[in-house]
Amino acid sequence: MPVMNIIQSLNHTLHSAFARNPKLVCFGEDVGAFGGVFRVTSGLQEKFGEERCFDSPLCEQGIIGFGIGMAQKGMYPICEIQFADYIFPAYDQIVNEMAKMRYRTGNQYPIPMLIRTPYGGGIHGGHYHSQSPEAQFLHTPGLIVVVVSSPYDAKGLLLSALCSNDPVLFLEPKRIYRAVKEEVPLEDYFIPLGQADIARSGKDLTLIGWGAQHHQNMAAAQELAEGAGIDVEVLNLRTLNPLDINTIALSVQKTGRCVIAHEAPKTQGFGAELSALIMEKCFYALEAPIKRCCGYDTPFPQTLEQEYLPDASRVKQAILDTLHQ
């Protein structure tokens, strides 16, 4: 099996999917001949032509609105929003039109389409290129939200997303686009949407994360195991909606303690919803309050980026605080 990074895995998957399905089209800002700002769509226009991979105007609302119309007419659009921070002009189209279309039409007009977008910090992009807006879309019934964290997951989740009859928001952590490499099978495989991964088994505490944060969580768990003999179970959610609450509940019922880590600001981040769900399902199993280790309630900073991000050191301290309660 070849070793790939996330960009290579996504690009390989898009090429193979385009070859099989003539209904797939891809468009967005600079995705055509340029191959996208991070080169995820590199070679698609050259191989499949300008009718299937093309540049759009700098208008996110138009990109998504155009995609909705194409999906209603039998195509499968893959819309790229160049940075997740740019998605907000399209918010009305996503939450009021795209996510509700199948419901409002009595299942006559499902919207099979995919929105790909890089999210998160770690590239010194400042407050307009570093945000993690996943929670703002998880309050929207009808919208699937996927967050990848590795090349292997990227391919399996993307192929599953392309089989969905509902719209999918596909978040790609740009700070590990090239940093994480692993073997990726060339043949197709599917990771079910709504299935979390138990990346590390443990008995002392459950640590939950997704996307780039998952790697900080794994590093913290490994350091605590080697340095203090603390056995942390690490869950990588992969899909935030649908959520694999059963895997989460079983893990917390086993360990009795839980820390949730994510890059987005703490207030009303998805960690708050997870905390509420865990309290509902695991209250009598908990030995300590659930703790969140998150970004701060400020705009994403340029010069203090490393202090803002919940790195392995902050995650370790959150775990130790929870274990000592």
N, C-alpha and C positions, 0 to 999 in steps of 0.2 A: 504493500500500500504506500502511496506517495505521502510525504510529509508536507502539510500545507499550513499557512496561516489563515486567519478568518477571511481576509480579502480573497485569497486564492480559492478557498472553499466555496464562498458565495459565488464567485465568478464562474468556477467550474460547474456549479449547480445550475446557474442561470443558463449557461450555454447548453447543457444537456437538456434542460427543461424546454428551452426555445426550440431545439431540434425536434422534440417529440410533439409539441403542442403548438400548432400554427395560430391559435387564438391568443397566445401570450404577446403582449406589447409592453414596452418599457419607455417611459419618458420622464423628464424632469430637467432641472437646470444643469447643463453641461454633461449629461449622461451619454450623449451620442459619440461623436468622433473623439472627444476628449476622454471618454470612459469614466466620467464622474470625478469629483474632486479627490476621492480616495481610490479611484481606479477600479471600483467594484464591477462596473459595467464595461470594462475594457474589452474591445473586440466584438461586442454584440452588434453594433451598427455595421461594422465591416463585414461580418459574416452573414447577418440576416437582413440587412438593408435598412434604409431610412424610414420605411413605412412601419417597421416593427421596433426600432430603437431610435428615438429622436429627441432633440432639445426642445424644451418648452420656453415660453416667456418667463420672466422673473415674476411669477404671480402664483403663489401657493394656493390661493382660493381657486384659481382657474385650473391648476393642475388636478386638484381633487375633484372639482366639479366636472371637468372633462372626463376623468376616470369613471365617475359615477355613470355618466351617460354611455360610455363605452361598455361598461359592465351590464347595463340594462339591455344593450343590443347584442349581447352574446360574446363579446370579447372578454379577455382576462387582463386587465391593466395592472402593471406594476409601476406605481408612482414613487419616484424618489423625491423626498424633501431633503435638500442638501445638508442641513443641520437640523436637529430636532428643535432647536431654538427658533427656527423659521416657520414652524408648523402653525403658529397661532393665527395668522391671517386665514388659514383654512379650517379653523376650529368649528365654525358654523356648518360648513359643508360636511365635516366628519361626524359631529355629534347630532346634528339636527336632520341631516339628509341621509348620509351613507349608512350610519348605524341603525336608523329607524326605518329604512325603505322596505325591508322585507315584512316588518310588522305592519306598517301603515298600508301596504298593498295586499294584505292577506296572503302573503307568500307568493304573489304573482310575479314580483320583481325582486328576487334576491340580488345581492351585490357582491359577487365573487371578485374581490380585488385586494391588492396588497399595497400597503404604504411602507416602504423601506426608509429608515432614517438613522443616521449616526447620532448618538446621544452621549452625554456625560463629560466629565472633566478629564484632566490628565495630559492635555496637549498645550497648556498655557494659552487657551483661547479666550479667556476673559468671560464676561457675563453674557455675551451673545453667542457663544459657541461652546458652552460647557454645561448646559442645564440638563436635568433629568426630569422630564415632565410626565412620567408614566402615570402618577396618581391622578392627574387631571383628566385622563381618559378612562380610568377604571371606574368612574362614576357614570359610565355610559353603557347601558344594556345594549346588546347587539354587536359590540365591538370586541374582537379577540385581541389580546395584547400579549406579544411574545418578546422575550429578551434573551439574546444569545450570549454565550460566555466562552465558547471554544469553537475551533474549526469543525470538530466532529458534530457538535450540536447544531452549528450553523446550517450544515447541509441537511441533516435529518429534520430539523424544524422548518426550514424553508420548503422542503418538498411536501411536508404535511400541510403547511400554510397554503401552498398552491393547490391543494385538493379541497380546501374549505369552500363552502358555498356562502359563507359569511365574510365580511371584510376583516382584514387582519392588519394591525399596526405592528410592524416588525422592527424592534429597536436593536441597533447594533452598537456596541461599546467601542468607540473609536480609539481609546487609549490602548486597547489590546488588539486592534486590527492586525498589526504585524508582530506584536510581542509574543503572542501565544501560538505555538506550533505543535502539531501532533499528526499522527497518521489518520488519513481520511479515505475510506473505501471508494473506489471509482464507481462501483455499482450502486444503484439506488437503495436507500433504506429510509425508514420513516420513524421519527420520534413523535409519539402521540401528543397532540396539544392537550395540556391539562395534566401532564405527568411529570412530577418533580423527580429529581435525581438525588439519591442518598450518596453524595460524593465521598463521604467518610463516615463510617459507623463509629459510634461512641456511646458511653453510658452516663457521663456526668452532666452534660448540658447539650441542648439543641441550639445550633447556630444557623440562622436562616439568611440567605441573600440571593442575589441574581446579578447577571451581567458581569461587568468588570469587578464589582465588589466581591463576587464569589472567590476570586483569586486572593484577595486580601484576607478573606475568611479562612481559606485553606491554609495560608501561611501562618495565621494566628494559631489555628488549631495544631499545626505541626510543631510550632515553637513551644506551645504549652505542653504538648505531649513529651517532647524531648527534654524540656527544662524543668517541668514540674510534675510530670506524670499525670496530667489532667487529660481525660479522654472525652473529646468533644465530637459530637455528631454534627456533620455539616450537610445542610440541605441546599441544593441549587434549584430554585423554583422553576426556571426555564419559561414557564407560562404563568402570567399573573391573572389572566382571565381567559379561559376557565382556570380556577385555582385548585391545586391538588391538596385540599384541606385534610383529606384522610391520611395522607403520608405525614403531614405536619402534626396532626393530632396524635397519631401513633408514636411518633418520635418524642413529643413532649410528654406524653403519658409514661414513656419509658424513662426519660432522663429527669423529669421533674423541674427542669430549669430551661429558660429560653432567652437568647439574645437575637435581636433582629438588626441587621446592618444594611443601610442603603445610602447612596450618595445624595439623594434629594434632601431638601430641608426636612427637619424633624416634624414640624407642625403640620398635621393632616397629610403627612406622607403615607405611603402604603403600609409602612410599619405599624401605624396606628390601627388600621383596619385588621391587620394580622393579629395584633395584640388583643383586639376585641373578640375575634373569632376564637383564638386560643383560650381566652377566659371563658367563653361560652361552652367550649367542648372539653376543656382540661382543668377546670378550676380546682377540683379536688385532688388532682395529681401534682399541682404546682407546689414547690417547696420555697419559692422566692418570687417576688414580682418580676414580670417580664421587663427586660431592659432594651431600649433602642439606642443604637450607635449610628448616628446619621450626620448628614451635612447640617450646617448651621442655618438659622433663620435669617439669612442675609442674601443679597444678590451674590452670585458666584464671583469670588475675587480673582483678580489677575495675579498680583504679587504674593498673595497668601494662599495660593492654591493647595499646596501640600498640607497646610494647617487646616484647611477646610475639609479635605477629603478624609473619610474614616479609614485610615490605613491600618495595617496589621497591629501596630502598637496600640492604637485606640481600641480596636476590637478586643485585644488581649485584656486591656484594663477593664472593659465592660464585662468580660467573662469572669474575671477575678472578683469584681464587685458583686456580681450575681451569686457566685459560689460562696462568698463570705457572708451573705445575708442569711 
